[in-house]
Amino acid sequence: MATFEESLKKLETIVDQLEKGDLPLEESLKLFEEGVGLSAICKQELDSAEGKVQMLIKQRDGSFKTEPFPGKDSF
């Protein structure tokens, strides 16, 4: 299974290829489908990381409290 970074890099490559617009339709659709899958994998990894960050925020008194992940709405 690819790492988040590998998936993101592959997704960036696919976007670059699709933006050029010089691929046959069938190949463009295949790449688009692969890109959608990679996007879902990346989102799942980010959601998982967000949950871990929320669980690890420690309060001054030593207790732990979940808080919203900064920039959550920017995704």
C-alpha positions, 0 to 999 in steps of 0.5 A: 500500500502506498504512503500518503505522500506517494498517493499525493504525488501520483495524484499531482502527476495525474492532474498535470496529465489531465490539465494538458488535455492531449490524452485520448478520452479513454485514457483521460477517463482511466486517469480520472478514475484513478485520481478519484480513488487516490483522492479518497485515500488521501482524504481518509489518511487526513481524516485519520491524522486529524482524529489522532491530533484531536486525541493528543491535545493536552490541557495545561492541567494535564488532562486531555481535551479534543479540539477541532483541527486547525484549518479543517474547513480549508479541505 
